[in-house]
Amino acid sequence: MRFLVRLLLNGIAIIVAAWLLPGIHITSPFAGLVAGIILGFVNAIVRPVLFVLTLPFTLVTLGLFIFVLNGLLFWLVGSFIQGFVVAGFWSGVFGAIVFSLISWILSGLLLGSGEPRTR
């Protein structure tokens, strides 16, 4: 259930990122929600594999290559989702940063830490 809520929050984060950044466009809120769901699956399945494969680049660049990796995945999702357009690589990088921040804030506010509260 938490995973489904997180996917919905990803869709809302994409809609807000498209509203804030000029290089990201969505044709409808439904397209934003679908892009959020697909991006959630890509981040859960593809990103860890790519992170391990590009670990030498990440170490050499002191972690800055993670921004490139996130931007490329954001751009990739924009390239095959109808109604979700990412204008270019830098729009993908900035979009991934804004998307991550918004998703993190929404998850923290709505989902909490995930641990049961004790008195």
C-alpha positions in Angstrom: 0.0 0.0 0.0 2.8 2.4 0.8 4.4 1.7 -2.5 1.2 2.7 -4.4 0.9 5.9 -2.3 4.5 6.6 -3.1 3.8 6.1 -6.9 0.9 8.5 -6.6 3.1 11.1 -4.9 5.6 10.7 -7.7 2.9 11.6 -10.1 2.0 14.7 -8.1 5.7 15.6 -7.9 6.0 15.4 -11.7 3.0 17.6 -12.2 4.5 20.2 -9.8 7.9 20.0 -11.5 6.3 20.5 -14.9 4.5 23.6 -13.5 7.8 25.0 -12.1 10.3 24.2 -14.9 10.0 25.5 -18.4 11.7 22.5 -20.0 9.2 19.9 -18.8 5.7 19.7 -20.2 2.7 17.5 -19.6 -0.4 17.4 -21.6 -2.7 16.4 -18.8 -2.6 15.5 -15.1 -3.2 11.9 -16.1 0.0 11.9 -18.2 1.8 13.3 -15.2 0.5 10.5 -13.0 1.4 7.8 -15.5 4.9 9.3 -15.9 5.2 9.3 -12.1 4.2 5.6 -11.9 6.7 4.7 -14.7 9.4 6.8 -13.1 8.8 5.1 -9.8 9.3 1.7 -11.4 12.3 2.8 -13.3 13.9 4.2 -10.1 13.1 1.0 -8.2 14.3 -1.5 -10.9 16.6 0.1 -13.4 18.4 2.8 -11.3 20.0 0.4 -8.8 21.5 -1.7 -11.7 22.8 1.4 -13.4 24.2 2.7 -10.2 26.2 -0.5 -9.6 27.4 -0.5 -13.3 28.5 3.2 -13.1 30.0 3.0 -9.6 33.6 3.8 -10.9 32.3 7.0 -12.5 30.4 7.9 -9.4 33.5 7.4 -7.2 35.8 9.4 -9.6 33.3 12.3 -9.7 32.8 12.2 -6.0 29.1 11.4 -6.4 28.2 14.0 -9.0 27.6 11.3 -11.6 24.4 10.4 -9.7 22.9 13.7 -11.0 23.7 12.7 -14.5 22.2 9.2 -14.0 19.0 10.6 -12.5 18.7 13.2 -15.3 19.2 10.5 -18.0 16.5 8.3 -16.4 14.1 11.3 -16.1 14.8 12.1 -19.8 14.3 8.5 -20.7 10.9 8.3 -19.2 10.0 11.6 -20.9 11.1 10.1 -24.3 8.7 7.1 -24.2 5.6 8.4 -22.3 3.1 10.1 -24.5 2.1 13.4 -23.0 5.2 13.9 -20.9 8.0 15.8 -22.6 11.5 16.6 -21.3 13.1 19.2 -23.6 16.7 18.0 -23.2 19.4 16.7 -21.0 19.7 19.7 -18.7 15.9 19.9 -18.3 16.1 16.3 -17.3 18.8 16.9 -14.7 17.0 19.9 -13.2 13.7 18.1 -13.5 15.1 15.1 -11.6 16.4 17.4 -8.9 13.1 19.2 -8.4 11.2 16.0 -8.7 13.3 14.4 -6.0 12.9 17.3 -3.7 9.2 17.5 -4.1 8.7 13.8 -3.8 10.9 13.7 -0.7 8.9 16.5 1.0 5.5 15.0 0.1 6.6 11.5 1.3 7.9 13.0 4.6 4.7 14.9 5.2 2.2 12.2 4.1 3.9 8.9 4.8 6.2 9.8 7.7 9.2 7.7 8.6 7.5 4.3 8.2 8.4 3.2 11.7 5.7 2.6 14.3 5.5 5.4 16.9 6.1 4.6 20.5 5.4 6.8 23.5 
